[in-house]
Amino acid sequence: MDDEGSASNSGEEGRDDWRQDVPDPERIGNDRSRISDEEWDDLIQQISEPAATMGDMPVEDVREALADTEHWHPEPAEPIGWRTASPTLVLSWAAALSAVVLLLIGVVFFRPLPGWYLLIGLAVGVGGAVGLFFHLPSHRSVDDGDGSSV
């Protein structure tokens, strides 16, 4: 044991050394990375204030403009879905998807898979894929922009 009444070994000396290296907040002094409480309160107040400025229109004009737009009704949306699509597009999708289902059913239920069944499944799938390929757009319109749109 040493003068402090604790057993001295090299492991305990290493643990006590790090406490001397930690800076005491009161000893830091003027650290430029720290800000005062007044500066912090001012920063928080600036963040909480709205940054928007008042518009040029008087409030009465804004109310009148909103009242005029309240009676606006959107025009009916165009119908979407498979019923409005081209019949050949719907047929191509049906062929491509049914070929996958047809071949899966054949693999599961028919052992060994008959050659004619495989030939029909592949022909329907290739026909659907070719039909879908011909439905790809052949040109870009001016309204498309850079390709991304919502």
Backbone as JSON Lines, residues from 0, in Angstrom:
{"i":0,"aa":"M","n":[0.84,-1.18,0.0],"ca":[0.0,0.0,0.0],"c":[0.88,1.24,0.0]}
{"i":1,"aa":"D","n":[0.38,2.3,-0.68],"ca":[1.16,3.54,-0.69],"c":[0.58,4.52,0.32]}
{"i":2,"aa":"D","n":[0.99,5.8,0.27],"ca":[0.62,6.79,1.28],"c":[-0.88,7.05,1.33]}
{"i":3,"aa":"E","n":[-1.61,6.9,0.24],"ca":[-3.05,7.2,0.22],"c":[-3.89,6.04,0.74]}
{"i":4,"aa":"G","n":[-3.32,4.94,1.05],"ca":[-4.04,3.81,1.61],"c":[-4.61,2.89,0.56]}
{"i":5,"aa":"S","n":[-4.2,3.01,-0.67],"ca":[-4.71,2.12,-1.71],"c":[-3.56,1.28,-2.22]}
{"i":6,"aa":"A","n":[-3.92,0.13,-2.74],"ca":[-2.89,-0.74,-3.29],"c":[-2.37,-0.13,-4.57]}
{"i":7,"aa":"S","n":[-1.09,-0.13,-4.73],"ca":[-0.51,0.49,-5.92],"c":[-0.16,-0.6,-6.92]}
{"i":8,"aa":"N","n":[-0.79,-0.54,-8.05],"ca":[-0.4,-1.37,-9.18],"c":[-0.57,-0.55,-10.44]}
{"i":9,"aa":"S","n":[-0.03,-1.0,-11.51],"ca":[0.02,-0.2,-12.73],"c":[-1.37,0.02,-13.34]}
{"i":10,"aa":"G","n":[-2.33,-0.85,-13.12],"ca":[-3.67,-0.71,-13.66],"c":[-4.42,0.46,-13.04]}
{"i":11,"aa":"E","n":[-4.29,0.66,-11.73],"ca":[-5.0,1.75,-11.08],"c":[-4.37,3.1,-11.39]}
{"i":12,"aa":"E","n":[-3.09,3.16,-11.59],"ca":[-2.44,4.42,-11.93],"c":[-2.92,4.91,-13.29]}
{"i":13,"aa":"G","n":[-3.14,4.02,-14.22],"ca":[-3.62,4.4,-15.55],"c":[-5.03,4.96,-15.5]}
{"i":14,"aa":"R","n":[-5.87,4.45,-14.57],"ca":[-7.25,4.93,-14.48],"c":[-7.31,6.31,-13.84]}
{"i":15,"aa":"D","n":[-6.42,6.65,-12.95],"ca":[-6.46,7.94,-12.28],"c":[-5.9,9.06,-13.16]}
{"i":16,"aa":"D","n":[-5.05,8.73,-14.13],"ca":[-4.4,9.76,-14.94],"c":[-5.37,10.53,-15.83]}
{"i":17,"aa":"W","n":[-6.41,9.9,-16.35],"ca":[-7.29,10.57,-17.3],"c":[-8.1,11.67,-16.64]}
{"i":18,"aa":"R","n":[-8.34,11.58,-15.36],"ca":[-9.14,12.6,-14.66],"c":[-8.39,13.93,-14.58]}
{"i":19,"aa":"Q","n":[-7.09,13.88,-14.6],"ca":[-6.32,15.12,-14.56],"c":[-6.28,15.8,-15.93]}
{"i":20,"aa":"D","n":[-6.49,15.04,-16.99],"ca":[-6.44,15.6,-18.34],"c":[-7.77,16.22,-18.77]}
{"i":21,"aa":"V","n":[-8.87,15.91,-18.09],"ca":[-10.17,16.45,-18.46],"c":[-10.24,17.9,-18.03]}
{"i":22,"aa":"P","n":[-10.6,18.85,-18.93],"ca":[-10.63,20.26,-18.55],"c":[-11.82,20.56,-17.65]}
{"i":23,"aa":"D","n":[-11.59,21.36,-16.67],"ca":[-12.63,21.8,-15.78],"c":[-13.37,22.95,-16.46]}
{"i":24,"aa":"P","n":[-14.7,22.94,-16.5],"ca":[-15.42,24.0,-17.2],"c":[-15.1,25.39,-16.65]}
{"i":25,"aa":"E","n":[-14.79,25.49,-15.41],"ca":[-14.47,26.79,-14.83],"c":[-13.08,27.25,-15.23]}
{"i":26,"aa":"R","n":[-12.18,26.3,-15.57],"ca":[-10.81,26.66,-15.93],"c":[-10.66,26.98,-17.41]}
{"i":27,"aa":"I","n":[-11.68,26.74,-18.23],"ca":[-11.54,26.9,-19.67],"c":[-11.3,28.36,-20.02]}
{"i":28,"aa":"G","n":[-11.96,29.28,-19.35],"ca":[-11.74,30.7,-19.61],"c":[-12.43,31.15,-20.88]}
{"i":29,"aa":"N","n":[-11.78,32.0,-21.66],"ca":[-12.34,32.53,-22.89],"c":[-12.06,31.57,-24.05]}
{"i":30,"aa":"D","n":[-12.91,30.64,-24.23],"ca":[-12.82,29.72,-25.35],"c":[-13.69,30.27,-26.47]}
{"i":31,"aa":"R","n":[-13.12,30.46,-27.67],"ca":[-13.86,31.09,-28.76],"c":[-14.95,30.17,-29.3]}
{"i":32,"aa":"S","n":[-14.89,28.88,-29.02],"ca":[-15.93,27.98,-29.51],"c":[-17.16,27.99,-28.62]}
{"i":33,"aa":"R","n":[-17.08,28.59,-27.45],"ca":[-18.23,28.68,-26.54],"c":[-18.87,30.05,-26.67]}
{"i":34,"aa":"I","n":[-20.2,30.09,-26.58],"ca":[-20.9,31.37,-26.66],"c":[-21.55,31.65,-25.32]}
{"i":35,"aa":"S","n":[-21.82,32.91,-25.08],"ca":[-22.42,33.3,-23.8],"c":[-23.91,32.98,-23.82]}
{"i":36,"aa":"D","n":[-24.51,33.04,-22.64],"ca":[-25.93,32.78,-22.52],"c":[-26.75,33.82,-23.26]}
{"i":37,"aa":"E","n":[-26.31,35.06,-23.28],"ca":[-27.04,36.1,-23.99],"c":[-27.04,35.85,-25.5]}
{"i":38,"aa":"E","n":[-25.87,35.44,-26.01],"ca":[-25.8,35.14,-27.44],"c":[-26.67,33.93,-27.79]}
{"i":39,"aa":"W","n":[-26.7,32.96,-26.91],"ca":[-27.52,31.77,-27.14],"c":[-29.0,32.14,-27.13]}
{"i":40,"aa":"D","n":[-29.44,32.95,-26.18],"ca":[-30.84,33.37,-26.14],"c":[-31.21,34.17,-27.38]}
{"i":41,"aa":"D","n":[-30.31,35.02,-27.86],"ca":[-30.56,35.8,-29.06],"c":[-30.69,34.88,-30.28]}
{"i":42,"aa":"L","n":[-29.85,33.86,-30.35],"ca":[-29.9,32.91,-31.46],"c":[-31.23,32.15,-31.45]}
{"i":43,"aa":"I","n":[-31.65,31.7,-30.29],"ca":[-32.91,30.97,-30.18],"c":[-34.08,31.87,-30.55]}
{"i":44,"aa":"Q","n":[-34.05,33.13,-30.16],"ca":[-35.12,34.06,-30.5],"c":[-35.18,34.3,-32.01]}
{"i":45,"aa":"Q","n":[-34.02,34.38,-32.67],"ca":[-34.0,34.57,-34.11],"c":[-34.57,33.35,-34.84]}
{"i":46,"aa":"I","n":[-34.3,32.17,-34.32],"ca":[-34.82,30.96,-34.95],"c":[-36.33,30.87,-34.78]}
{"i":47,"aa":"S","n":[-36.83,31.28,-33.62],"ca":[-38.26,31.13,-33.36],"c":[-39.1,32.18,-34.06]}
{"i":48,"aa":"E","n":[-38.52,33.29,-34.52],"ca":[-39.27,34.32,-35.22],"c":[-39.53,33.88,-36.65]}
{"i":49,"aa":"P","n":[-40.72,34.16,-37.18],"ca":[-40.97,33.79,-38.58],"c":[-40.11,34.63,-39.51]}
{"i":50,"aa":"A","n":[-39.59,34.0,-40.54],"ca":[-38.71,34.69,-41.46],"c":[-39.48,35.32,-42.62]}
{"i":51,"aa":"A","n":[-40.77,35.01,-42.76],"ca":[-41.55,35.53,-43.88],"c":[-41.87,37.0,-43.66]}
{"i":52,"aa":"T","n":[-41.83,37.73,-44.75],"ca":[-42.18,39.15,-44.67],"c":[-43.63,39.33,-45.08]}
{"i":53,"aa":"M","n":[-44.18,40.46,-44.75],"ca":[-45.56,40.75,-45.12],"c":[-45.65,40.93,-46.63]}
{"i":54,"aa":"G","n":[-46.76,40.49,-47.2],"ca":[-46.97,40.64,-48.63],"c":[-47.32,42.07,-49.0]}
{"i":55,"aa":"D","n":[-47.33,42.35,-50.29],"ca":[-47.64,43.68,-50.77],"c":[-49.14,43.96,-50.79]}
{"i":56,"aa":"M","n":[-49.94,42.89,-50.8],"ca":[-51.39,43.08,-50.87],"c":[-51.96,43.36,-49.48]}
{"i":57,"aa":"P","n":[-52.92,44.28,-49.41],"ca":[-53.59,44.48,-48.13],"c":[-54.43,43.25,-47.77]}
{"i":58,"aa":"V","n":[-54.75,43.14,-46.5],"ca":[-55.48,41.97,-46.01],"c":[-56.85,41.86,-46.67]}
{"i":59,"aa":"E","n":[-57.51,42.99,-46.91],"ca":[-58.85,42.95,-47.52],"c":[-58.79,42.38,-48.94]}
{"i":60,"aa":"D","n":[-57.74,42.75,-49.69],"ca":[-57.6,42.23,-51.05],"c":[-57.34,40.73,-51.04]}
{"i":61,"aa":"V","n":[-56.58,40.28,-50.07],"ca":[-56.32,38.84,-49.95],"c":[-57.61,38.1,-49.65]}
{"i":62,"aa":"R","n":[-58.41,38.64,-48.76],"ca":[-59.69,38.0,-48.42],"c":[-60.61,37.95,-49.63]}
{"i":63,"aa":"E","n":[-60.65,39.01,-50.42],"ca":[-61.5,39.03,-51.62],"c":[-61.01,38.02,-52.64]}
{"i":64,"aa":"A","n":[-59.7,37.92,-52.83],"ca":[-59.15,36.94,-53.78],"c":[-59.45,35.52,-53.34]}
{"i":65,"aa":"L","n":[-59.38,35.26,-52.04],"ca":[-59.71,33.91,-51.55],"c":[-61.18,33.62,-51.7]}
{"i":66,"aa":"A","n":[-62.03,34.63,-51.49],"ca":[-63.47,34.44,-51.64],"c":[-63.81,34.13,-53.1]}
{"i":67,"aa":"D","n":[-63.11,34.77,-54.04],"ca":[-63.36,34.51,-55.45],"c":[-62.95,33.09,-55.84]}
{"i":68,"aa":"T","n":[-61.88,32.58,-55.26],"ca":[-61.4,31.25,-55.62],"c":[-62.15,30.14,-54.9]}
{"i":69,"aa":"E","n":[-62.95,30.46,-53.9],"ca":[-63.67,29.41,-53.18],"c":[-64.72,28.75,-54.04]}
{"i":70,"aa":"H","n":[-65.21,29.44,-55.07],"ca":[-66.26,28.88,-55.92],"c":[-65.7,28.12,-57.1]}
{"i":71,"aa":"W","n":[-64.38,27.95,-57.15],"ca":[-63.75,27.23,-58.23],"c":[-63.9,25.74,-58.01]}
{"i":72,"aa":"H","n":[-64.27,25.04,-59.06],"ca":[-64.39,23.58,-59.0],"c":[-63.5,22.99,-60.08]}
{"i":73,"aa":"P","n":[-62.72,21.99,-59.74],"ca":[-61.84,21.41,-60.76],"c":[-62.65,20.64,-61.79]}
{"i":74,"aa":"E","n":[-62.14,20.6,-63.0],"ca":[-62.82,19.84,-64.03],"c":[-62.63,18.35,-63.76]}
{"i":75,"aa":"P","n":[-63.52,17.52,-64.2],"ca":[-63.4,16.09,-63.9],"c":[-62.12,15.5,-64.5]}
{"i":76,"aa":"A","n":[-61.53,14.62,-63.75],"ca":[-60.28,13.99,-64.18],"c":[-60.56,12.98,-65.29]}
{"i":77,"aa":"E","n":[-59.56,12.8,-66.12],"ca":[-59.68,11.81,-67.19],"c":[-59.66,10.42,-66.59]}
{"i":78,"aa":"P","n":[-60.43,9.5,-67.14],"ca":[-60.42,8.13,-66.6],"c":[-59.06,7.48,-66.87]}
{"i":79,"aa":"I","n":[-58.63,6.7,-65.9],"ca":[-57.37,5.98,-66.03],"c":[-57.63,4.51,-65.75]}
{"i":80,"aa":"G","n":[-56.7,3.68,-66.1],"ca":[-56.83,2.26,-65.81],"c":[-56.76,1.44,-67.07]}
{"i":81,"aa":"W","n":[-56.95,0.15,-66.91],"ca":[-56.81,-0.76,-68.03],"c":[-57.98,-0.64,-69.01]}
{"i":82,"aa":"R","n":[-59.12,-0.1,-68.56],"ca":[-60.28,0.02,-69.46],"c":[-60.08,1.12,-70.49]}
{"i":83,"aa":"T","n":[-59.24,2.09,-70.21],"ca":[-59.0,3.18,-71.16],"c":[-57.74,2.94,-71.98]}
{"i":84,"aa":"A","n":[-56.99,1.89,-71.69],"ca":[-55.75,1.62,-72.41],"c":[-56.06,0.98,-73.76]}
{"i":85,"aa":"S","n":[-55.07,0.98,-74.59],"ca":[-55.18,0.36,-75.9],"c":[-55.43,-1.15,-75.73]}
{"i":86,"aa":"P","n":[-56.34,-1.73,-76.54],"ca":[-56.61,-3.17,-76.4],"c":[-55.38,-4.04,-76.64]}
{"i":87,"aa":"T","n":[-54.5,-3.61,-77.56],"ca":[-53.3,-4.42,-77.79],"c":[-52.33,-4.36,-76.61]}
{"i":88,"aa":"L","n":[-52.31,-3.23,-75.9],"ca":[-51.46,-3.13,-74.71],"c":[-51.98,-4.05,-73.61]}
{"i":89,"aa":"V","n":[-53.28,-4.05,-73.41],"ca":[-53.87,-4.93,-72.39],"c":[-53.64,-6.39,-72.76]}
{"i":90,"aa":"L","n":[-53.78,-6.73,-74.03],"ca":[-53.56,-8.1,-74.48],"c":[-52.1,-8.51,-74.31]}
{"i":91,"aa":"S","n":[-51.18,-7.59,-74.57],"ca":[-49.76,-7.9,-74.4],"c":[-49.41,-8.14,-72.94]}
{"i":92,"aa":"W","n":[-49.93,-7.32,-72.05],"ca":[-49.69,-7.53,-70.62],"c":[-50.29,-8.86,-70.17]}
{"i":93,"aa":"A","n":[-51.51,-9.14,-70.62],"ca":[-52.15,-10.39,-70.23],"c":[-51.35,-11.59,-70.73]}
{"i":94,"aa":"A","n":[-50.83,-11.52,-71.93],"ca":[-50.05,-12.63,-72.47],"c":[-48.74,-12.81,-71.7]}
{"i":95,"aa":"A","n":[-48.06,-11.72,-71.41],"ca":[-46.78,-11.83,-70.71],"c":[-46.97,-12.4,-69.3]}
{"i":96,"aa":"L","n":[-47.99,-11.93,-68.6],"ca":[-48.21,-12.42,-67.24],"c":[-48.78,-13.84,-67.23]}
{"i":97,"aa":"S","n":[-49.68,-14.13,-68.16],"ca":[-50.27,-15.48,-68.16],"c":[-49.24,-16.52,-68.58]}
{"i":98,"aa":"A","n":[-48.25,-16.15,-69.37],"ca":[-47.21,-17.11,-69.73],"c":[-46.41,-17.53,-68.51]}
{"i":99,"aa":"V","n":[-46.13,-16.59,-67.64],"ca":[-45.39,-16.92,-66.41],"c":[-46.23,-17.85,-65.54]}
{"i":100,"aa":"V","n":[-47.51,-17.53,-65.39],"ca":[-48.39,-18.37,-64.57],"c":[-48.55,-19.75,-65.2]}
{"i":101,"aa":"L","n":[-48.71,-19.79,-66.52],"ca":[-48.87,-21.05,-67.24],"c":[-47.65,-21.95,-67.05]}
{"i":102,"aa":"L","n":[-46.47,-21.38,-67.16],"ca":[-45.25,-22.19,-67.0],"c":[-45.06,-22.64,-65.54]}
{"i":103,"aa":"L","n":[-45.41,-21.79,-64.58],"ca":[-45.31,-22.2,-63.17],"c":[-46.28,-23.34,-62.86]}
{"i":104,"aa":"I","n":[-47.49,-23.25,-63.36],"ca":[-48.46,-24.33,-63.14],"c":[-47.96,-25.62,-63.79]}
{"i":105,"aa":"G","n":[-47.4,-25.49,-64.97],"ca":[-46.88,-26.69,-65.65],"c":[-45.74,-27.33,-64.89]}
{"i":106,"aa":"V","n":[-44.84,-26.54,-64.34],"ca":[-43.71,-27.08,-63.59],"c":[-44.18,-27.77,-62.32]}
{"i":107,"aa":"V","n":[-45.19,-27.2,-61.66],"ca":[-45.65,-27.76,-60.39],"c":[-46.5,-29.02,-60.59]}
{"i":108,"aa":"F","n":[-47.42,-29.02,-61.58],"ca":[-48.39,-30.11,-61.68],"c":[-48.07,-31.16,-62.74]}
{"i":109,"aa":"F","n":[-47.3,-30.84,-63.75],"ca":[-47.01,-31.8,-64.81],"c":[-45.55,-32.23,-64.73]}
{"i":110,"aa":"R","n":[-45.34,-33.51,-64.35],"ca":[-43.99,-34.08,-64.32],"c":[-43.97,-35.26,-65.27]}
{"i":111,"aa":"P","n":[-43.17,-35.36,-66.19],"ca":[-42.32,-34.36,-66.82],"c":[-43.18,-33.4,-67.64]}
{"i":112,"aa":"L","n":[-42.66,-32.21,-67.87],"ca":[-43.37,-31.16,-68.59],"c":[-43.44,-31.52,-70.07]}
{"i":113,"aa":"P","n":[-44.66,-31.62,-70.63],"ca":[-44.76,-31.97,-72.06],"c":[-44.14,-30.87,-72.93]}
{"i":114,"aa":"G","n":[-43.6,-31.27,-74.05],"ca":[-42.95,-30.34,-74.96],"c":[-43.91,-29.33,-75.55]}
{"i":115,"aa":"W","n":[-45.13,-29.78,-75.92],"ca":[-46.11,-28.86,-76.49],"c":[-46.52,-27.81,-75.47]}
{"i":116,"aa":"Y","n":[-46.61,-28.2,-74.19],"ca":[-47.0,-27.25,-73.13],"c":[-45.92,-26.17,-72.97]}
{"i":117,"aa":"L","n":[-44.68,-26.59,-72.97],"ca":[-43.56,-25.64,-72.87],"c":[-43.52,-24.72,-74.08]}
{"i":118,"aa":"L","n":[-43.76,-25.28,-75.28],"ca":[-43.74,-24.49,-76.5],"c":[-44.85,-23.43,-76.49]}
{"i":119,"aa":"I","n":[-46.04,-23.79,-76.04],"ca":[-47.16,-22.83,-75.98],"c":[-46.85,-21.74,-74.95]}
{"i":120,"aa":"G","n":[-46.33,-22.13,-73.78],"ca":[-46.02,-21.14,-72.75],"c":[-44.96,-20.15,-73.21]}
{"i":121,"aa":"L","n":[-43.91,-20.66,-73.85],"ca":[-42.87,-19.77,-74.35],"c":[-43.37,-18.88,-75.48]}
{"i":122,"aa":"A","n":[-44.2,-19.4,-76.37],"ca":[-44.73,-18.61,-77.48],"c":[-45.63,-17.48,-76.97]}
{"i":123,"aa":"V","n":[-46.47,-17.78,-75.97],"ca":[-47.34,-16.75,-75.41],"c":[-46.5,-15.68,-74.71]}
{"i":124,"aa":"G","n":[-45.49,-16.1,-73.96],"ca":[-44.63,-15.14,-73.27],"c":[-43.84,-14.26,-74.21]}
{"i":125,"aa":"V","n":[-43.26,-14.84,-75.24],"ca":[-42.5,-14.06,-76.22],"c":[-43.44,-13.12,-76.98]}
{"i":126,"aa":"G","n":[-44.62,-13.6,-77.35],"ca":[-45.59,-12.74,-78.03],"c":[-46.0,-11.55,-77.18]}
{"i":127,"aa":"G","n":[-46.24,-11.77,-75.9],"ca":[-46.58,-10.67,-75.0],"c":[-45.43,-9.69,-74.84]}
{"i":128,"aa":"A","n":[-44.19,-10.19,-74.75],"ca":[-43.04,-9.32,-74.61],"c":[-42.82,-8.48,-75.87]}
{"i":129,"aa":"V","n":[-43.02,-9.09,-77.05],"ca":[-42.88,-8.34,-78.3],"c":[-43.96,-7.27,-78.4]}
{"i":130,"aa":"G","n":[-45.18,-7.6,-78.0],"ca":[-46.26,-6.6,-78.0],"c":[-45.96,-5.45,-77.07]}
{"i":131,"aa":"L","n":[-45.42,-5.73,-75.89],"ca":[-45.05,-4.67,-74.96],"c":[-43.9,-3.83,-75.5]}
{"i":132,"aa":"F","n":[-42.98,-4.48,-76.21],"ca":[-41.85,-3.74,-76.79],"c":[-42.34,-2.73,-77.83]}
{"i":133,"aa":"F","n":[-43.33,-3.12,-78.63],"ca":[-43.84,-2.2,-79.66],"c":[-44.69,-1.08,-79.06]}
{"i":134,"aa":"H","n":[-45.11,-1.2,-77.83],"ca":[-45.87,-0.13,-77.17],"c":[-44.97,0.88,-76.47]}
{"i":135,"aa":"L","n":[-43.66,0.67,-76.48],"ca":[-42.75,1.66,-75.92],"c":[-42.8,2.93,-76.75]}
{"i":136,"aa":"P","n":[-42.65,4.09,-76.13],"ca":[-42.69,5.33,-76.91],"c":[-41.5,5.41,-77.87]}
{"i":137,"aa":"S","n":[-41.75,5.93,-79.07],"ca":[-40.68,6.01,-80.07],"c":[-40.02,7.37,-80.1]}
{"i":138,"aa":"H","n":[-40.62,8.37,-79.46],"ca":[-40.02,9.7,-79.43],"c":[-40.42,10.39,-78.13]}
{"i":139,"aa":"R","n":[-39.67,11.44,-77.8],"ca":[-39.97,12.23,-76.6],"c":[-40.69,13.49,-77.0]}
{"i":140,"aa":"S","n":[-41.67,13.86,-76.21],"ca":[-42.37,15.1,-76.51],"c":[-41.6,16.27,-75.9]}
{"i":141,"aa":"V","n":[-41.92,17.45,-76.34],"ca":[-41.25,18.66,-75.84],"c":[-41.59,18.89,-74.38]}
{"i":142,"aa":"D","n":[-42.75,18.46,-73.95],"ca":[-43.2,18.67,-72.57],"c":[-42.52,17.75,-71.57]}
{"i":143,"aa":"D","n":[-41.8,16.73,-72.04],"ca":[-41.2,15.76,-71.13],"c":[-40.07,16.36,-70.29]}
{"i":144,"aa":"G","n":[-39.4,17.38,-70.77],"ca":[-38.32,17.99,-70.01],"c":[-37.11,17.08,-69.95]}
{"i":145,"aa":"D","n":[-36.53,16.95,-68.74],"ca":[-35.32,16.15,-68.57],"c":[-35.6,14.7,-68.23]}
{"i":146,"aa":"G","n":[-36.86,14.31,-68.25],"ca":[-37.19,12.91,-68.02],"c":[-37.85,12.63,-66.7]}
{"i":147,"aa":"S","n":[-37.73,13.53,-65.74],"ca":[-38.36,13.29,-64.44],"c":[-39.56,14.22,-64.3]}
{"i":148,"aa":"S","n":[-40.67,13.64,-63.9],"ca":[-41.87,14.45,-63.72],"c":[-42.77,13.78,-62.71]}
{"i":149,"aa":"V","n":[-43.66,14.56,-62.18],"ca":[-44.6,14.05,-61.18],"c":[-46.0,14.16,-61.74]}
